[in-house]
Amino acid sequence: LRQVTDCISSRSEGILAEWEDTHKRIMTSPEDEAAMAALRDFMETVMKKVAKPLMERTREVHNQINMVERFSHDVGADITEKAFTSFEWPLQIQMAVMESDNKLATEKIAFMERLEREVQEYKVDFQKYTEELQWVKKLDSYVMAGQVAQRVQNLQDNLIRATDRVKSFSDREKLFQIDQRDYSDLEVLQAEFEPYFNLWSIAIEYAGNEEEWLTGKLANLKAAEVEASVDDN
């Protein structure tokens, strides 16, 4: 009977811990849009997928308590209280879902406002990228390679980051179930910039090695590196 009592105590504590974790998850404010969507999905099924199984396990614990009591064995007031406390949790979970749902409605507005701000910032940046591309197109002498290297690379880096930005925008628009904006102009800009970036990457690398290649000692040149550089370009 002592082993059964220990089992009842352990199961009761485990069930209560799961109720508490469930309540905490529902009441925790999401950090971003994806977390908010995950929380909504969780709340929609919490009564069926979490509360119902926990109540079934609680009834099993009570059946165990009734069994040992038929042998005139007292499991203890503390254990009994924990077992009965589980019956209070479904109502608390339902109330938490309603409270959290109201909070999420407010937070959704804040998230959507942040999304709109980020999209507007992106549009300003995109105009800058377009202007930078026009500047790159006007470059006409590889002699300038060293001077323009950082600016050309910055545009490449910004366009790569822009890809992640628009993906984030699209993902969040889907989560909010709002109209999807068209960001295909970024792909057009990237495709237009690519041959210029490749060209200037070659010029920049050559400019960096030109003096050594032309005036340095032949013995100091590493054939494998020179060959790899030529093959890559």
C-alpha positions in Angstrom: 0.0 0.0 0.0 2.9 2.3 0.7 4.1 1.9 -2.9 0.7 2.6 -4.2 0.5 5.8 -2.0 3.9 6.9 -3.4 2.6 6.3 -6.9 -0.6 8.4 -6.2 1.5 11.2 -4.7 3.9 11.2 -7.7 1.1 11.2 -10.3 -0.8 13.9 -8.5 2.2 16.2 -8.4 3.0 15.5 -12.0 -0.6 16.2 -13.1 -0.6 19.5 -11.2 2.7 20.5 -12.7 1.3 19.9 -16.2 -1.8 22.0 -15.4 0.4 24.8 -14.1 2.7 24.6 -17.2 -0.4 24.7 -19.5 -1.7 27.8 -17.7 1.6 29.5 -17.8 1.9 28.9 -21.6 -1.5 30.3 -22.2 -0.8 33.4 -20.2 2.7 34.1 -21.5 2.7 37.0 -24.1 4.2 35.9 -27.4 7.4 37.4 -28.5 6.6 37.6 -32.2 3.9 36.8 -34.8 4.9 33.1 -35.2 4.7 32.6 -31.4 1.3 34.3 -31.4 0.0 32.0 -34.1 1.4 28.9 -32.3 -0.3 30.1 -29.1 -3.7 30.5 -30.8 -3.4 27.0 -32.3 -2.6 25.7 -28.9 -5.5 27.4 -27.2 -7.9 26.1 -29.9 -7.2 22.5 -28.9 -6.0 22.8 -25.3 -9.3 21.5 -23.8 -9.3 18.4 -26.1 -5.7 17.6 -26.3 -4.5 18.6 -22.9 -7.3 19.1 -20.4 -9.2 16.0 -21.3 -6.3 13.6 -21.0 -5.2 15.3 -17.7 -8.7 14.8 -16.3 -8.7 11.1 -17.3 -5.4 10.7 -15.5 -6.9 12.5 -12.5 -9.8 10.1 -12.4 -7.4 7.2 -12.4 -5.6 8.7 -9.4 -8.9 9.0 -7.6 -9.7 5.4 -8.4 -6.4 4.5 -6.8 -7.2 6.5 -3.7 -10.6 4.8 -3.4 -8.9 1.4 -3.7 -6.4 1.9 -0.9 -9.1 3.5 1.3 -11.1 0.3 1.0 -8.2 -1.3 2.8 -8.5 1.3 5.6 -5.3 3.0 4.4 -5.1 6.8 4.6 -3.1 8.3 1.8 -2.8 11.6 3.7 -4.6 14.9 3.5 -1.9 16.6 1.4 -2.0 13.9 -1.3 -5.8 13.9 -1.3 -5.9 17.7 -1.6 -3.6 17.6 -4.6 -5.7 15.0 -6.3 -8.9 17.0 -5.8 -7.2 20.3 -6.9 -6.9 18.9 -10.4 -10.7 19.1 -10.8 -10.5 22.9 -10.5 -8.1 23.4 -13.3 -10.3 22.9 -16.4 -12.3 26.0 -15.4 -9.1 27.9 -14.8 -7.8 26.9 -18.2 -11.0 28.0 -19.9 -10.8 31.4 -18.1 -7.2 31.8 -19.1 -8.0 31.1 -22.7 -10.6 33.8 -22.7 -8.3 36.3 -21.0 -5.4 35.5 -23.3 -7.6 35.7 -26.4 -8.5 39.3 -25.5 -4.8 40.1 -24.9 -3.8 38.6 -28.3 -6.3 40.7 -30.1 -4.5 43.8 -28.7 -1.1 42.4 -29.4 -2.1 41.5 -33.0 -2.8 45.1 -33.7 0.6 46.1 -32.3 2.3 43.4 -34.4 0.5 44.5 -37.6 1.5 48.1 -36.9 5.1 47.0 -36.5 4.9 45.0 -39.8 3.6 48.1 -41.6 6.5 50.2 -40.3 9.0 47.6 -41.4 7.5 47.4 -44.8 7.6 51.2 -45.2 11.2 51.2 -44.1 12.0 48.5 -46.6 10.4 50.6 -49.4 12.7 53.5 -48.6 15.7 51.2 -48.5 14.6 49.6 -51.8 14.7 53.0 -53.5 18.2 53.4 -52.2 19.2 50.0 -53.6 17.8 51.0 -57.0 19.8 54.2 -56.9 22.9 52.3 -55.9 22.4 50.0 -58.9 22.2 52.9 -61.2 25.5 54.2 -59.8 27.2 50.8 -60.3 26.0 50.7 -63.9 27.8 54.0 -64.5 31.2 52.7 -63.4 33.4 52.4 -66.4 37.0 51.8 -65.3 38.4 48.9 -63.4 41.1 51.3 -62.1 38.4 52.4 -59.6 38.0 48.9 -58.3 39.7 49.5 -55.0 37.7 52.7 -54.4 34.3 51.2 -55.1 34.8 47.8 -53.6 33.1 48.4 -50.2 30.2 50.2 -51.8 29.6 47.4 -54.3 29.8 44.8 -51.6 27.5 46.7 -49.3 24.8 46.7 -52.0 25.2 42.9 -52.4 24.9 42.4 -48.6 21.9 44.7 -48.5 20.1 42.8 -51.2 20.8 39.5 -49.5 19.4 40.9 -46.2 16.4 42.3 -48.2 15.5 38.7 -49.3 15.2 37.7 -45.6 13.2 40.8 -44.9 10.6 40.3 -47.6 10.3 36.6 -46.6 9.6 37.7 -43.1 6.9 40.2 -44.4 5.3 37.4 -46.5 5.3 34.9 -43.7 3.7 37.4 -41.2 1.1 38.5 -43.8 0.1 34.9 -44.1 -0.2 34.5 -40.3 -2.4 37.6 -40.2 -4.4 36.4 -43.1 -4.1 39.7 -44.9 -3.5 40.5 -48.5 -0.1 39.4 -49.7 2.1 42.2 -51.0 4.1 41.7 -54.2 7.9 41.8 -53.5 8.9 40.4 -56.9 10.6 43.7 -57.8 13.4 42.7 -55.4 14.1 39.6 -57.5 14.3 41.8 -60.6 16.7 44.1 -59.0 18.9 41.3 -57.8 19.0 39.7 -61.2 19.9 43.0 -62.8 22.7 43.6 -60.3 24.2 40.1 -60.4 26.3 40.5 -63.6 27.6 43.8 -62.4 28.5 42.4 -59.1 30.3 39.4 -60.7 32.2 41.8 -63.0 33.3 44.1 -60.2 34.2 41.2 -58.0 36.7 40.1 -60.6 38.0 43.6 -61.0 38.3 44.1 -57.2 40.1 40.9 -56.8 42.5 41.7 -59.7 43.1 45.2 -58.3 44.0 43.7 -54.9 46.6 41.3 -56.5 47.8 43.3 -59.5 50.9 44.8 -57.9 52.1 41.5 -56.5 51.3 39.6 -59.8 53.0 42.2 -62.0 56.0 43.3 -59.9 56.5 40.7 -57.3 59.0 37.9 -57.4 57.6 34.9 -59.4 58.9 32.6 -56.8 56.7 34.2 -54.2 53.5 33.5 -56.2 51.5 30.5 -55.2 50.6 28.8 -58.4 47.6 26.9 -57.0 46.1 30.1 -55.6 46.6 32.0 -58.9 45.2 29.2 -60.9 42.1 28.9 -58.6 41.5 32.6 -58.8 41.6 32.5 -62.6 39.4 29.5 -62.8 36.8 31.0 -60.4 36.6 34.1 -62.4 
